[in-house]
Amino acid sequence: MTLLRVMLFSVAVLLVYTIFANILPQVQSNPPEEEEPVVAGEMDQEGQIAWGERLFSGKGTCTLCHNDLGRAPDLLVMNLEEAFSKHLADEKYQGEAKGQEGAKAIEVYLHESFVDPSAYVVPGFGKKGTNDAVSPMPDVSGPPISLSDDQMNALIAFLQDKGGYDVTVPLPTGGAADTEEDEEESEGPAETAEAAIEKFTCAACHALGGSEADVGPKLDGIGKRMSATEIEQAILDPNAVVAEGFEADTMPTDYSEQMRVLELKMIVDYLVNYEGEGASQ
């Protein structure tokens, strides 16, 4: 009888732990899906457009702001031909596309918006207090996004095609490393905290590592204001507690599906001790 009671007690304890474990928030750690490599010099225009579409929602981080939340024009649903024509005809636009015509003007305008986004800010989408003179968008050719010329051309091809224009950018001519290396690095597991922060483009929205981004709160000294547990929650469930002065639904809510457990831990540990650029760590 005593043995039977011990066995029943053990089963009950295991059942309680199992139920408890399953109700805790889970952080996924699934390996990324394999994609066929992009080989420059072997890509046709259809492949370039498809590559640009992947970059738009991937390494280019365009969907972080160009969505239905109102932080930037929603390029995936709007009439691009109408919008681009309106922007180029705006008397405030004095950029490099002036004097160009047709699809070529769109190519020049888009490239300019990538590398010098404040050259023309779409009305209503400038940084607060700048009267639409300064764009919140970073130069995507530099850190933390660092798109190559081929990658920017692929994005232009995707947007030109989506707008019903002829594609005017050249096809990639470099080696495979010029086109796919950055994407493969972003898909693979990060080995350091800095690599994880770059992989998930934290500095595109937060002032971090020299970035002046202000879409999200500054992270200087974040460890003095929040515990490791609170930082982790802010990453995995950003709408649970929204920082004063910022809006909900600004930060992606699916990092629990994108990040490996180790990557999350490295980022949290780094931020707990992060005092700011130039400060001793």
CORTAKA-V852106 format. One record per pair of residues at least 6 apart in sequence whose ideal C-beta (glycine too) atoms are under 6 Angstrom apart, sorted by the first residue. I is the first residue (numbers start at 1). J is the second residue. D is the distance in Angstrom with one decimal. If there is no record, write none. Layout:
i->I j->J d->D
i->I j->J d->D
This chain:
i->27 j->256 d->5.2
i->27 j->261 d->5.2
i->28 j->257 d->4.9
i->29 j->260 d->4.6
i->29 j->261 d->5.0
i->32 j->187 d->4.3
i->37 j->180 d->5.1
i->38 j->51 d->5.7
i->38 j->179 d->4.7
i->38 j->180 d->4.4
i->39 j->176 d->4.8
i->40 j->172 d->3.5
i->40 j->174 d->4.8
i->40 j->178 d->5.5
i->40 j->179 d->4.6
i->41 j->173 d->6.0
i->43 j->171 d->5.7
i->43 j->172 d->5.7
i->45 j->167 d->5.7
i->48 j->154 d->5.3
i->48 j->157 d->4.8
i->48 j->171 d->5.8
i->49 j->157 d->5.0
i->49 j->158 d->5.2
i->49 j->161 d->4.9
i->51 j->154 d->4.5
i->52 j->154 d->3.7
i->52 j->155 d->4.7
i->52 j->157 d->5.0
i->52 j->158 d->2.9
i->53 j->158 d->4.9
i->55 j->151 d->5.7
i->55 j->154 d->5.8
i->55 j->155 d->5.5
i->56 j->62 d->4.7
i->57 j->63 d->4.9
i->59 j->183 d->5.7
i->59 j->186 d->5.4
i->60 j->155 d->6.0
i->61 j->201 d->4.8
i->61 j->204 d->5.4
i->65 j->71 d->4.5
i->65 j->72 d->4.0
i->66 j->72 d->4.8
i->66 j->75 d->4.7
i->67 j->74 d->5.9
i->68 j->74 d->5.4
i->69 j->249 d->5.4
i->72 j->125 d->5.5
i->73 j->122 d->5.8
i->80 j->162 d->5.7
i->80 j->163 d->3.3
i->81 j->163 d->4.7
i->81 j->164 d->5.3
i->84 j->106 d->5.4
i->88 j->97 d->5.9
i->93 j->120 d->4.7
i->95 j->112 d->5.2
i->95 j->119 d->4.7
i->95 j->120 d->5.3
i->96 j->108 d->5.2
i->96 j->112 d->5.2
i->97 j->105 d->4.6
i->97 j->108 d->4.2
i->97 j->109 d->4.0
i->100 j->108 d->5.4
i->103 j->160 d->6.0
i->103 j->165 d->4.0
i->103 j->166 d->4.6
i->103 j->168 d->4.9
i->104 j->168 d->5.3
i->106 j->160 d->5.8
i->106 j->165 d->5.4
i->107 j->156 d->5.6
i->107 j->168 d->4.7
i->107 j->169 d->5.9
i->110 j->156 d->4.8
i->110 j->159 d->5.9
i->112 j->119 d->5.5
i->114 j->140 d->4.8
i->114 j->152 d->5.4
i->115 j->139 d->5.4
i->115 j->141 d->5.1
i->117 j->135 d->3.9
i->117 j->137 d->4.0
i->118 j->134 d->5.2
i->118 j->135 d->4.6
i->121 j->132 d->4.6
i->121 j->135 d->4.8
i->123 j->132 d->5.6
i->126 j->132 d->3.5
i->126 j->134 d->5.7
i->127 j->134 d->4.6
i->127 j->136 d->5.0
i->140 j->147 d->4.9
i->141 j->147 d->5.8
i->144 j->198 d->5.7
i->144 j->201 d->5.3
i->144 j->203 d->4.1
i->144 j->204 d->5.5
i->150 j->172 d->4.2
i->150 j->178 d->5.7
i->150 j->179 d->5.4
i->153 j->169 d->4.0
i->156 j->169 d->5.0
i->157 j->167 d->4.6
i->157 j->169 d->5.4
i->160 j->167 d->5.1
i->161 j->167 d->5.9
i->172 j->179 d->5.3
i->186 j->199 d->5.3
i->189 j->260 d->5.6
i->190 j->196 d->3.7
i->190 j->199 d->4.9
i->190 j->263 d->5.2
i->193 j->266 d->4.1
i->193 j->267 d->6.0
i->193 j->270 d->3.7
i->196 j->263 d->4.4
i->196 j->266 d->5.1
i->196 j->267 d->5.1
i->202 j->208 d->5.6
i->203 j->209 d->5.3
i->203 j->211 d->3.7
i->204 j->213 d->5.9
i->205 j->213 d->5.3
i->205 j->215 d->3.9
i->205 j->216 d->4.2
i->206 j->213 d->5.9
i->206 j->216 d->4.5
i->206 j->219 d->5.0
i->207 j->213 d->5.9
i->207 j->218 d->4.1
i->208 j->219 d->4.7
i->210 j->277 d->5.0
i->217 j->243 d->4.5
i->220 j->276 d->3.6
i->221 j->275 d->5.6
i->222 j->271 d->5.2
i->223 j->272 d->3.9
i->223 j->273 d->5.8
i->228 j->268 d->5.3
i->228 j->272 d->5.2
i->231 j->268 d->5.1
i->231 j->271 d->5.4
i->232 j->268 d->5.1
i->233 j->240 d->5.9
i->235 j->255 d->5.5
i->236 j->256 d->4.7
i->238 j->251 d->3.9
i->239 j->248 d->4.8
i->242 j->248 d->5.0
i->273 j->281 d->5.7
